[in-house]
């Protein structure tokens, strides 16, 4: 069913973006499931599914990025430093007292 006024259906870019969003959602869902699963073998199965979905997500991202349809900015040295500091403080909050 067309999604736009011209009735042309989804473009390649729109289809890839939708697939990427679906795969990201799948990764989030499986990740939550892994965190809540206590049965060791079942947890390993879900972890394998998460690895597969994560790989699919990255491949979709690479296709979009290579076509120039998904642009990302490189982090500055200052931004990296702020994130490192934030992570260090959150990993060792007691060190601040």
MOQUIZI-V971066 format. One record per helix or strand. SS is the DSSP state (H for helix, E for strand). FROM is the first residue (numbers start at 1). TO is the last residue. Records with the same first field share a line. If there is no record, write none. Layout:
BEGIN
SS: FROM-TO, FROM-TO
END
This chain:
BEGIN
H: 12-36, 40-66, 77-91, 93-96
END
